[in-house]
Amino acid sequence: MRFAIVTIVAASTPAVAGPMTFGADLGVMQSRLDAGSSPNPTLGAFGRLGVARQLAVQLSVARIEMPDGNMMPGIDMKQVDAAVIADLGAGTIVPVVIADIGVDRAQWQELRDRVYAHAEIGLGLDWRFAGGLVIGADARLGHRTLVAHSEADIDTYLEPRMLSEGDYRSVRLYAGVRF
């Protein structure tokens, strides 16, 4: 009987999610193998949903650019990831810990297509203003692994510089609206 009452009350109570944040980020990433070259600029968008008092989940998409001086036009690189973000404090300035997993895709015209899985961990700092504005920065360390690739059977004299497997680092600045 008690189980039935608890089930009915739980089913009739609306789910209440925490604050939502939507925003954009701008950053750079660089793999350990490419440490001697310029980092890759990134531009992305994210949505964050509070699931507990100091815990949120975040989905994000980003476009990864090639640094200036790349000799191969037509390279398209994108990243999609899901993160768990834990607040390490409360108030206007909030330190956070970030852990995420995701997929990167690098495609060069119709000739090369590579898909990578990645995992990251990092630290950040959110400035959460009373009006709902959020400005922040984070730094992450990650590891990328090639999971699928295809290549057209043609002779090319120049191999495009794409994402590299292995360890990498990234830094992001972001702004969003929290409501």
C-alpha positions as CSV (number, residue, x, y, z in Angstrom):
1,M,0.0,0.0,0.0
2,R,2.8,2.4,0.9
3,F,4.6,1.7,-2.4
4,A,1.4,2.5,-4.3
5,I,0.9,5.8,-2.5
6,V,4.6,6.8,-3.1
7,T,4.3,5.8,-6.8
8,I,1.2,7.8,-7.3
9,V,2.6,10.9,-5.6
10,A,5.9,10.6,-7.5
11,A,4.1,10.2,-10.8
12,S,1.8,13.2,-10.2
13,T,4.5,15.5,-9.1
14,P,6.0,17.6,-12.0
15,A,9.7,17.2,-12.5
16,V,11.5,20.3,-11.6
17,A,14.8,21.0,-13.3
18,G,17.4,23.4,-12.0
19,P,18.5,26.6,-13.9
20,M,19.1,26.4,-17.6
21,T,22.0,28.2,-19.3
22,F,22.4,28.7,-23.0
23,G,25.4,30.4,-24.5
24,A,28.4,30.5,-26.8
25,D,32.1,29.8,-26.4
26,L,35.3,30.8,-28.1
27,G,38.6,29.0,-27.5
28,V,41.6,27.1,-28.7
29,M,42.8,23.5,-28.6
30,Q,46.1,21.9,-29.3
31,S,47.2,18.3,-29.4
32,R,50.5,17.2,-27.9
33,L,51.7,16.0,-31.3
34,D,51.0,19.4,-32.8
35,A,52.7,21.4,-29.9
36,G,55.1,23.1,-32.3
37,S,52.3,24.6,-34.5
38,S,49.5,27.0,-33.9
39,P,46.5,25.9,-31.8
40,N,43.2,25.2,-33.5
41,P,40.6,28.0,-32.8
42,T,37.1,26.8,-31.7
43,L,33.7,28.4,-31.8
44,G,30.7,26.7,-30.2
45,A,27.3,26.8,-28.5
46,F,26.1,25.0,-25.4
47,G,23.1,24.3,-23.3
48,R,23.4,23.5,-19.6
49,L,20.7,22.1,-17.3
50,G,20.9,21.9,-13.5
51,V,20.0,18.4,-12.3
52,A,20.8,18.9,-8.6
53,R,21.8,21.7,-6.3
54,Q,25.4,21.9,-7.5
55,L,25.4,19.5,-10.5
56,A,24.6,20.2,-14.1
57,V,24.7,18.4,-17.5
58,Q,25.8,20.2,-20.6
59,L,25.5,19.5,-24.3
60,S,27.7,21.4,-26.7
61,V,28.6,21.6,-30.4
62,A,31.7,23.4,-31.8
63,R,33.4,24.1,-35.0
64,I,37.2,23.5,-35.0
65,E,39.1,25.8,-37.3
66,M,42.5,25.2,-38.8
67,P,45.1,27.8,-37.8
68,D,46.2,30.5,-40.3
69,G,48.7,29.2,-42.8
70,N,47.0,25.9,-43.5
71,M,47.7,25.0,-47.1
72,M,44.7,22.7,-47.5
73,P,41.3,24.4,-48.0
74,G,38.1,22.5,-47.5
75,I,38.7,20.9,-44.1
76,D,35.6,20.7,-42.0
77,M,36.0,19.8,-38.3
78,K,33.2,19.6,-35.7
79,Q,32.9,18.5,-32.1
80,V,29.9,17.3,-30.1
81,D,30.1,16.5,-26.4
82,A,28.1,15.8,-23.2
83,A,29.6,17.1,-19.9
84,V,28.8,16.8,-16.2
85,I,29.7,20.0,-14.3
86,A,30.0,20.2,-10.6
87,D,29.9,23.5,-8.7
88,L,32.6,23.7,-6.1
89,G,31.0,26.7,-4.3
90,A,28.1,29.1,-4.4
91,G,27.7,32.8,-5.0
92,T,28.6,35.1,-7.8
93,I,32.0,33.5,-8.6
94,V,31.8,29.8,-8.7
95,P,34.7,27.3,-9.4
96,V,33.6,24.3,-11.4
97,V,34.9,20.8,-12.3
98,I,34.1,19.5,-15.8
99,A,34.2,16.0,-17.1
100,D,33.0,15.2,-20.6
101,I,32.9,12.7,-23.4
102,G,32.2,13.3,-27.1
103,V,32.9,12.8,-30.7
104,D,35.0,14.8,-33.2
105,R,34.7,14.6,-36.9
106,A,37.3,15.8,-39.4
107,Q,36.5,15.8,-43.1
108,W,38.6,17.0,-46.0
109,Q,36.4,17.6,-49.1
110,E,35.1,14.1,-50.0
111,L,38.6,12.5,-49.8
112,R,39.3,12.0,-46.1
113,D,36.8,11.4,-43.2
114,R,37.9,10.7,-39.7
115,V,35.8,10.2,-36.5
116,Y,37.3,10.4,-33.1
117,A,36.0,9.7,-29.6
118,H,37.3,12.0,-26.8
119,A,37.2,12.4,-23.0
120,E,38.1,15.5,-21.1
121,I,38.5,16.7,-17.6
122,G,39.0,20.3,-16.5
123,L,38.5,23.2,-14.2
124,G,36.6,26.4,-14.7
125,L,35.3,29.6,-13.2
126,D,31.8,30.9,-13.6
127,W,30.8,34.5,-12.9
128,R,27.0,34.3,-12.3
129,F,25.4,37.7,-12.2
130,A,22.0,38.5,-10.6
131,G,20.3,39.3,-13.9
132,G,21.1,35.9,-15.4
133,L,24.3,36.7,-17.3
134,V,27.0,34.0,-17.0
135,I,30.6,34.6,-18.1
136,G,33.2,32.0,-17.6
137,A,36.5,30.3,-18.6
138,D,37.7,26.8,-18.4
139,A,40.8,24.8,-19.1
140,R,40.7,21.1,-20.0
141,L,43.0,18.2,-20.7
142,G,41.7,15.5,-23.0
143,H,42.5,12.4,-24.9
144,R,41.3,11.7,-28.5
145,T,41.2,8.2,-30.2
146,L,40.4,7.5,-33.8
147,V,37.4,5.2,-34.1
148,A,36.6,5.3,-37.8
149,H,38.1,6.6,-41.0
150,S,37.7,6.5,-44.7
151,E,39.9,7.7,-47.5
152,A,39.3,8.0,-51.2
153,D,41.7,6.0,-53.3
154,I,43.6,8.8,-55.0
155,D,47.1,10.0,-55.1
156,T,47.6,13.2,-53.1
157,Y,50.9,15.0,-52.8
158,L,49.9,16.9,-49.7
159,E,48.2,15.3,-46.7
160,P,45.9,17.8,-44.9
161,R,46.7,18.6,-41.3
162,M,43.7,17.3,-39.4
163,L,43.1,16.4,-35.7
164,S,45.7,14.2,-34.1
165,E,45.1,11.2,-31.9
166,G,46.4,11.3,-28.3
167,D,46.5,13.9,-25.6
168,Y,45.4,17.5,-26.1
169,R,44.6,20.6,-24.1
170,S,41.9,23.3,-24.6
171,V,40.9,26.6,-23.1
172,R,37.5,28.3,-23.6
173,L,35.9,31.6,-22.7
174,Y,32.1,31.5,-22.7
175,A,29.1,33.7,-22.1
176,G,25.5,32.7,-21.6
177,V,22.1,33.5,-20.2
178,R,20.9,31.6,-17.1
179,F,17.2,31.3,-16.3
